[in-house]
Amino acid sequence: MPVLENARHEKFVQCLITGMTQRKAYREAFASANRWKDTTVDNKASALFRENEVLARYKELQEEAQDEAIMTRKERMVKLSEIANDDEYPGDQIRAIDTLNKMDGIYTKKLELSGEVKAKNPYAELSTDELRRLAYEQDG
């Protein structure tokens, strides 16, 4: 969505994206609102925010801001590499190297198995004497 045609509406949305309240953003965008009561400004700001174009623009800019805040894999690896090369904090170095290794898949994964293992013991039916005889026969 392109910039809003109404410059004041665009200014209002831009101010909201920077973290201003609706009241402050409205007063920033509409200078005449500085003379109005807070309740009047709040009502007008709320109504403006609910307008389809304004709300759509706000959501678009908010999504862009979130996308910019997310680090790419390469950015994370560069940052971790900087930490790993910083000799001032050895503990942080070790954690950064460990994290880089995990990102590269260097470590083997722990595999946990559960369930019942059924194995038939071919010697289960033999007596102790029979087992001893078998053992001596194999040794001798």
Rosetta silent file (secondary structure, phi, psi, omega in degrees, C-alpha in Angstrom):
SEQUENCE: MPVLENARHEKFVQCLITGMTQRKAYREAFASANRWKDTTVDNKASALFRENEVLARYKELQEEAQDEAIMTRKERMVKLSEIANDDEYPGDQIRAIDTLNKMDGIYTKKLELSGEVKAKNPYAELSTDELRRLAYEQDG
SCORE:     score description
SCORE:     0.000 S_00000001
   1 L     0.000  130.676 -179.928    0.000    0.000    0.000 S_00000001
   2 L   -73.589  174.208  176.788    1.447    3.391   -0.942 S_00000001
   3 L   -57.030  142.992  179.724    1.718    6.382    1.348 S_00000001
   4 L   -63.049  141.984 -179.710   -1.681    7.752    2.331 S_00000001
   5 L   -63.365  -38.799  179.039   -2.898   10.608    0.131 S_00000001
   6 L   -81.536  113.086 -175.433   -3.824   12.677    3.155 S_00000001
   7 H   -61.110  -34.283  179.787   -0.497   13.797    4.625 S_00000001
   8 H   -68.633  -39.358  177.844   -1.992   14.277    8.100 S_00000001
   9 H   -64.387  -41.892  177.945   -3.343   10.754    8.131 S_00000001
  10 H   -62.208  -43.505  178.633    0.069    9.447    7.069 S_00000001
  11 H   -60.699  -42.462  178.291    1.749   11.511    9.808 S_00000001
  12 H   -58.086  -48.677 -179.296   -0.731   10.086   12.351 S_00000001
  13 H   -64.714  -44.120  179.753    0.099    6.514   11.315 S_00000001
  14 H   -59.632  -41.250  178.892    3.855    7.190   11.266 S_00000001
  15 H   -65.256  -39.867  177.822    3.661    8.599   14.797 S_00000001
  16 H   -62.081  -40.968 -178.994    1.738    5.549   15.993 S_00000001
  17 H   -63.486  -32.519  179.324    4.389    3.259   14.525 S_00000001
  18 L   -76.600   -6.357  176.157    7.089    5.089   16.490 S_00000001
  19 L   108.988    3.630  178.022    5.209    4.267   19.685 S_00000001
  20 L   -70.602  154.184  172.928    3.177    7.390   20.350 S_00000001
  21 L   -72.193  164.520  178.150   -0.268    7.098   21.857 S_00000001
  22 H   -60.245  -39.846 -179.331   -3.222    7.861   19.604 S_00000001
  23 H   -60.670  -51.307 -178.739   -3.737   11.143   21.454 S_00000001
  24 H   -64.627  -41.062 -179.917   -0.140   12.320   20.969 S_00000001
  25 H   -62.981  -40.711 -179.757   -0.034   11.096   17.376 S_00000001
  26 H   -65.756  -43.679  179.405   -3.247   12.941   16.539 S_00000001
  27 H   -66.127  -32.712  177.624   -1.985   16.164   18.104 S_00000001
  28 H   -68.548  -40.008 -177.185    1.293   15.786   16.211 S_00000001
  29 H   -80.257  -31.598 -178.069   -0.522   15.304   12.905 S_00000001
  30 L  -121.661   96.354 -175.700   -3.233   17.916   13.500 S_00000001
  31 H   -57.622  -35.277 -178.557   -1.762   21.034   15.100 S_00000001
  32 H   -64.486  -20.449 -178.956   -5.200   22.533   15.786 S_00000001
  33 H   -70.371  -12.167  178.727   -5.947   19.573   18.093 S_00000001
  34 H   -65.817  -21.307  179.963   -3.546   21.019   20.663 S_00000001
  35 H   -90.545   -8.267 -174.810   -6.320   23.406   21.734 S_00000001
  36 L   -87.045  160.014  175.334   -8.902   20.637   22.144 S_00000001
  37 L   -69.639  154.637  179.960   -9.833   18.689   25.251 S_00000001
  38 H   -57.544  -41.651 -178.101   -8.241   15.270   25.678 S_00000001
  39 H   -63.778  -37.650  178.496  -11.577   13.482   25.299 S_00000001
  40 H   -65.139  -45.717  179.411  -12.242   15.228   21.989 S_00000001
  41 H   -62.909  -43.449  179.924   -8.788   14.308   20.693 S_00000001
  42 H   -59.822  -44.306 -179.836   -9.189   10.732   21.918 S_00000001
  43 H   -63.887  -44.593 -179.117  -12.531   10.355   20.130 S_00000001
  44 H   -67.460  -41.118  179.888  -11.227   11.827   16.870 S_00000001
  45 H   -64.064  -42.298  179.253   -8.013    9.774   17.019 S_00000001
  46 H   -63.711  -42.961  178.952   -9.963    6.594   17.659 S_00000001
  47 H   -64.590  -41.790  179.343  -12.329    7.306   14.773 S_00000001
  48 H   -64.184  -42.055 -178.683   -9.421    8.081   12.440 S_00000001
  49 H   -63.067  -32.029 -179.265   -7.608    4.901   13.435 S_00000001
  50 H   -77.939  -11.446  178.312  -10.688    2.819   12.597 S_00000001
  51 L   -63.644  138.468 -173.961  -10.843    4.191    9.036 S_00000001
  52 H   -53.961  -48.417 -177.530  -10.030    1.395    6.585 S_00000001
  53 H   -63.333  -43.633 -177.875   -7.167    3.165    4.797 S_00000001
  54 H   -65.929  -46.335 -179.410   -5.531    4.302    8.024 S_00000001
  55 H   -64.095  -41.247  178.392   -5.851    0.914    9.696 S_00000001
  56 H   -63.464  -42.977  179.189   -4.529   -0.892    6.614 S_00000001
  57 H   -64.267  -41.453  178.961   -1.537    1.461    6.400 S_00000001
  58 H   -60.437  -47.494 -179.297   -0.843    0.998   10.113 S_00000001
  59 H   -63.070  -38.948  178.922   -0.876   -2.796    9.785 S_00000001
  60 H   -63.041  -48.110 -179.241    1.383   -2.630    6.737 S_00000001
  61 H   -66.594  -35.447  178.678    3.968   -0.440    8.485 S_00000001
  62 H   -65.293  -41.122  178.320    3.780   -2.552   11.616 S_00000001
  63 H   -65.184  -41.331  177.532    4.487   -5.698    9.602 S_00000001
  64 H   -61.407  -42.477 -179.730    7.427   -4.000    7.868 S_00000001
  65 H   -63.692  -39.088  178.236    8.822   -2.937   11.236 S_00000001
  66 H   -67.088  -41.034  179.076    8.541   -6.496   12.530 S_00000001
  67 H   -61.521  -39.339 -179.986   10.236   -7.872    9.420 S_00000001
  68 H   -69.951  -27.789 -178.076   13.130   -5.459    9.891 S_00000001
  69 H   -76.859  -19.913 -178.354   13.462   -6.461   13.538 S_00000001
  70 L   -83.198  125.239  179.510   13.960  -10.131   12.686 S_00000001
  71 L   -79.353  141.340  174.873   17.594  -11.047   12.188 S_00000001
  72 L   -76.259  167.215  177.859   18.481  -13.251    9.260 S_00000001
  73 H   -58.286  -43.030 -179.033   20.481  -16.432    9.817 S_00000001
  74 H   -63.259  -43.646  179.259   23.559  -14.707    8.405 S_00000001
  75 H   -61.550  -41.245  178.572   23.127  -11.704   10.729 S_00000001
  76 H   -64.184  -41.856 -178.982   22.810  -14.019   13.731 S_00000001
  77 H   -66.881  -38.435  177.925   25.903  -15.944   12.690 S_00000001
  78 H   -63.813  -45.700 -179.448   27.905  -12.744   12.196 S_00000001
  79 H   -62.362  -45.769  178.796   26.846  -11.451   15.632 S_00000001
  80 H   -64.155  -35.611  177.680   27.674  -14.763   17.300 S_00000001
  81 H   -65.633  -38.309  176.653   31.038  -14.825   15.504 S_00000001
  82 H   -62.172  -43.255  178.979   31.826  -11.364   16.870 S_00000001
  83 H   -65.612  -41.188 -179.084   31.019  -12.580   20.385 S_00000001
  84 H   -64.047  -27.421 -179.641   33.075  -15.744   19.848 S_00000001
  85 L   -92.046   -0.799 -179.037   36.097  -13.628   18.881 S_00000001
  86 L   -89.982  106.701 -176.261   35.796  -11.295   21.891 S_00000001
  87 L   -73.270   -8.987 -175.954   38.402  -12.445   24.430 S_00000001
  88 L   -69.178  -31.913 -176.941   37.024  -10.186   27.160 S_00000001
  89 L  -125.700   86.711 -176.241   34.192  -12.557   28.103 S_00000001
  90 H   -59.322  -36.802  179.017   35.305  -16.215   27.851 S_00000001
  91 H   -62.462  -42.268  177.768   31.950  -17.559   29.074 S_00000001
  92 H   -67.073  -35.213  177.522   30.125  -15.697   26.333 S_00000001
  93 H   -59.694  -47.483 -177.751   32.695  -16.943   23.818 S_00000001
  94 H   -62.996  -44.317  179.216   32.007  -20.549   24.724 S_00000001
  95 H   -64.120  -38.945  179.517   28.226  -20.077   24.534 S_00000001
  96 H   -65.633  -43.242  178.382   28.525  -18.306   21.173 S_00000001
  97 H   -63.886  -42.385  178.208   30.695  -21.083   19.751 S_00000001
  98 H   -59.899  -44.502  179.654   28.284  -23.678   21.118 S_00000001
  99 H   -65.312  -42.034  176.855   25.341  -21.901   19.499 S_00000001
 100 H   -60.682  -42.491  178.224   27.185  -21.600   16.181 S_00000001
 101 H   -61.477  -41.057  178.265   27.961  -25.317   16.300 S_00000001
 102 H   -64.473  -41.303  179.417   24.292  -26.084   16.926 S_00000001
 103 H   -62.751  -33.443 -179.838   23.258  -23.845   14.032 S_00000001
 104 H   -84.618   -6.059  178.988   25.662  -25.741   11.770 S_00000001
 105 L    72.699   28.755 -177.555   24.351  -29.109   12.980 S_00000001
 106 L   -71.949  -35.116 -177.720   27.764  -30.239   14.197 S_00000001
 107 L   -78.704  146.168  173.613   26.438  -31.996   17.292 S_00000001
 108 L   -78.506  146.072 -177.926   24.767  -35.369   17.088 S_00000001
 109 L   -86.729  142.588  177.240   21.201  -35.338   18.237 S_00000001
 110 L   -78.408  129.310 -179.256   20.123  -37.295   21.266 S_00000001
 111 L  -115.106  124.461 -178.732   17.561  -39.908   20.323 S_00000001
 112 L  -109.564  127.222  179.370   15.296  -41.271   22.995 S_00000001
 113 L  -110.500  144.861  175.770   13.486  -44.536   22.444 S_00000001
 114 L  -137.071  159.581 -179.895   10.627  -45.853   24.476 S_00000001
 115 L   126.727 -173.888 -176.232    8.594  -48.996   24.377 S_00000001
 116 L  -105.765  134.431  176.886    9.047  -52.657   25.024 S_00000001
 117 L  -104.053  122.347 -179.901   11.840  -54.720   23.529 S_00000001
 118 L  -109.690  116.917  177.473   10.950  -58.358   23.034 S_00000001
 119 L  -131.837  134.457 -179.942   13.842  -60.723   22.529 S_00000001
 120 L   -90.369  125.278  178.929   13.673  -64.485   22.868 S_00000001
 121 L   -87.854  114.073 -178.196   16.484  -65.961   24.926 S_00000001
 122 L   -68.832  -13.741 -177.942   17.463  -69.306   23.360 S_00000001
 123 L  -103.399    4.825 -175.137   19.037  -70.392   26.667 S_00000001
 124 L   -61.356  -33.004 -176.012   16.074  -69.547   28.919 S_00000001
 125 L   -85.257   -9.861 -175.954   14.923  -73.166   29.192 S_00000001
 126 L   -81.716  148.641  176.558   18.386  -74.570   30.069 S_00000001
 127 L   -81.620  172.328  179.706   19.427  -75.421   33.607 S_00000001
 128 H   -62.689  -41.682  179.771   22.556  -74.048   35.245 S_00000001
 129 H   -62.982  -41.746  179.937   24.422  -77.307   34.644 S_00000001
 130 H   -65.437  -38.509  177.639   23.494  -77.306   30.969 S_00000001
 131 H   -64.470  -39.455  179.094   24.652  -73.700   30.631 S_00000001
 132 H   -64.565  -42.900  179.490   27.995  -74.582   32.264 S_00000001
 133 H   -60.669  -42.760  178.632   28.486  -77.503   29.889 S_00000001
 134 H   -61.746  -41.920 -178.961   27.805  -75.245   26.912 S_00000001
 135 H   -65.025  -41.971 -179.995   30.280  -72.671   28.193 S_00000001
 136 H   -68.547  -35.680  179.257   33.005  -75.288   28.737 S_00000001
 137 H   -64.267  -37.860 -178.500   32.424  -76.796   25.308 S_00000001
 138 H   -74.505  -31.667  179.349   32.922  -73.410   23.647 S_00000001
 139 H   -76.332  -36.381 -171.204   36.093  -72.666   25.646 S_00000001
 140 L   -86.129    0.000    0.000   37.636  -76.077   25.172 S_00000001
